[in-house]
Amino acid sequence: MEQVKAHYSGFNKLARTYTAQMEALRKHRNGGRQTVTVQHVNVENGGQAIVGNVQTGEGRT
């Protein structure tokens, strides 16, 4: 039973390390930028919506 616990613990540590490394790689590739993709939007009567790419922040004139 102790050997099973040791293997489970080792696997758990490796899985967490892998996840952390993949997250660090993703951040490195994106340059720290985050993107949000909206899959579904409801606009009620009288509401307004923008369809298309919206950019805000630096570099806009």
Buried (B, 14 or more C-beta within 10 A) or exposed (E): EEEEEEEEEEEEEEEEEEEEEEEEEEEEEEEEEEEEEEEEEEEEEEEEEEEEEEEEEEEEE
